[in-house]
């Protein structure tokens, strides 16, 4: 597994002579999870099944009780993820924003994922 590292603002980093890649590491898997959570199903033209099913399973009235299982499915189906060790999420109804925190086992070791949706 190989991912180009991201800057603090979420952009690809360049110019580090190849040292700015995450290769076969828990951090690479964590970035893969965050990338999948940041893309809605149907958004990526190369694979319209890739991403998170925001429209069909997460957004909308009455889904607060079920959105966690959809997010956990995305995490568990990310290549390199073996298991979710710990999971929590919060929703702010005023801003309609959600935050997710997970400790995951990967094929390279354990890591954490923390992201705002």
ZIZINOR-V243367 format. One record per pair of residues at least 12 apart in sequence whose C-alpha atoms are under 10 Angstrom apart, sorted by the first residue. I is the first residue (numbers start at 1). GAP is how many residues later the second one is. D is the distance in Angstrom with one decimal. If there is no record, write none. Layout:
i;gap;d
I;GAP;D
I;GAP;D
This chain:
i;gap;d
1;21;7.9
1;22;5.7
1;23;5.0
1;24;7.7
1;25;9.8
1;27;6.8
1;28;7.6
1;31;9.2
1;78;8.6
1;79;8.0
2;19;6.6
2;20;5.6
2;21;4.5
2;22;6.4
2;23;8.6
2;25;10.0
2;26;6.5
2;27;8.9
2;29;9.9
2;30;9.4
3;17;8.7
3;18;5.5
3;19;5.1
3;20;6.5
3;21;9.0
3;22;9.8
3;24;9.1
3;25;5.9
3;26;8.6
3;28;7.5
3;29;7.7
4;14;8.9
4;15;9.1
4;16;6.1
4;17;4.3
4;18;6.1
4;19;8.6
4;24;8.6
4;27;9.2
5;14;9.1
5;15;5.5
5;16;5.3
5;17;6.1
5;18;9.7
5;22;9.2
5;23;8.4
5;26;8.2
6;14;8.5
6;15;9.1
6;16;9.7
6;25;8.5
10;25;9.8
24;56;9.1
24;83;8.7
24;84;6.8
25;55;9.3
25;81;8.4
25;82;8.3
25;83;5.4
25;84;7.5
25;85;9.5
25;86;9.4
26;54;8.5
26;55;9.0
26;78;8.9
26;79;8.2
26;80;6.1
26;81;7.7
26;82;5.4
26;83;5.6
26;84;6.3
26;85;5.7
26;86;8.7
27;79;9.5
27;81;9.0
27;82;9.3
27;83;9.1
27;84;6.9
27;85;8.5
27;86;9.1
28;52;8.9
28;78;9.7
28;80;9.3
28;83;9.8
29;46;9.9
29;49;7.9
29;50;7.3
29;51;5.9
29;52;6.9
29;75;9.3
29;76;9.5
29;77;6.9
29;78;8.7
29;79;8.4
29;80;9.6
29;81;9.8
29;82;8.5
29;83;9.8
29;84;9.4
30;45;9.3
30;48;9.3
30;50;9.1
30;51;8.6
30;72;9.7
30;73;9.5
30;74;8.3
30;75;9.9
30;76;8.6
30;80;9.5
30;81;6.9
30;82;6.9
30;83;5.8
30;84;9.0
31;81;10.0
31;82;8.1
32;43;9.1
32;46;7.0
32;47;7.8
32;48;8.7
32;49;9.5
32;81;10.0
33;18;9.4
33;41;7.7
33;42;5.8
33;43;8.8
33;44;9.0
33;45;6.1
33;46;8.6
33;47;9.4
33;48;8.6
33;71;9.9
33;80;7.6
33;81;9.8
33;82;9.7
34;17;9.9
34;40;10.0
34;41;8.7
34;44;9.8
34;79;7.1
34;80;8.0
34;81;6.9
34;82;9.5
34;83;9.8
35;16;7.9
35;17;9.6
35;43;9.8
36;14;7.2
36;15;4.6
36;16;6.2
36;35;9.8
36;38;7.3
36;39;8.1
36;41;9.8
36;42;7.7
37;13;9.8
37;14;6.3
37;15;5.6
37;16;9.1
37;17;9.3
37;34;7.6
37;37;7.3
37;38;8.0
37;41;10.0
37;63;9.7
37;78;8.4
37;79;9.2
37;80;7.6
38;13;7.3
38;14;7.5
38;77;8.8
38;78;8.9
38;79;7.2
39;12;4.9
39;13;6.1
39;14;8.9
39;15;9.0
40;12;4.8
40;13;6.0
40;14;6.0
40;15;7.9
41;12;5.3
41;13;7.3
41;14;8.2
41;15;9.1
42;13;9.9
50;24;9.5
50;28;9.9
51;23;7.5
51;27;9.6
52;18;7.9
52;19;7.2
52;21;9.1
52;22;6.3
52;23;9.4
53;14;9.6
53;17;7.4
53;18;8.4
53;21;8.5
54;13;8.7
54;16;8.7
54;17;9.1
54;63;10.0
56;14;9.7
57;12;9.2
57;13;6.5
57;14;9.1
58;12;7.0
58;13;8.2
59;37;9.6
64;27;8.3
64;29;10.0
67;22;9.8
68;19;9.0
68;20;8.5
68;21;7.5
68;22;9.8
68;32;9.0
71;18;9.7
71;29;8.7
72;12;7.9
72;15;8.2
72;16;10.0
72;28;9.8
72;30;9.1
75;27;9.0
75;29;8.6
75;38;9.6
76;28;8.8
76;29;9.8
76;30;9.9
78;28;9.8
79;27;8.9
79;28;9.1
80;24;10.0
80;25;8.6
80;26;5.4
80;27;5.4
80;28;7.8
80;29;9.8
81;23;6.9
81;24;6.1
81;25;4.4
81;26;6.5
81;27;9.0
81;28;9.5
81;29;9.4
82;22;7.4
82;23;5.3
82;24;5.0
82;25;6.3
82;26;9.5
82;27;9.4
82;28;9.5
83;20;8.8
83;21;5.7
83;22;5.1
83;23;7.1
83;24;9.5
83;27;9.4
84;18;6.9
84;19;6.1
84;20;4.5
84;21;6.2
84;22;9.0
84;26;9.6
84;28;9.7
85;17;7.4
85;18;5.3
85;19;5.4
85;20;6.7
85;25;8.8
85;26;9.7
85;27;9.6
86;15;8.0
86;16;5.4
86;17;4.9
86;18;7.0
86;19;9.6
86;26;9.1
87;13;7.6
87;14;5.8
87;15;4.4
87;16;6.5
87;17;8.6
87;25;9.7
87;26;9.4
87;27;9.9
88;12;6.0
88;13;5.3
88;14;6.4
88;15;9.3
88;26;9.7
89;12;6.2
89;13;8.6
89;25;9.5
89;26;9.7
89;27;9.5
90;26;9.5
91;25;9.9
91;26;9.5
96;21;9.4
97;19;7.3
97;20;6.2
98;17;8.6
98;18;5.8
98;19;5.2
99;15;7.4
99;16;5.8
99;17;4.3
99;18;5.9
100;13;7.7
100;14;5.6
100;15;5.4
100;16;6.3
100;17;7.6
101;12;5.6
101;13;4.4
101;14;6.7
101;15;8.9
102;12;6.5
102;13;9.2
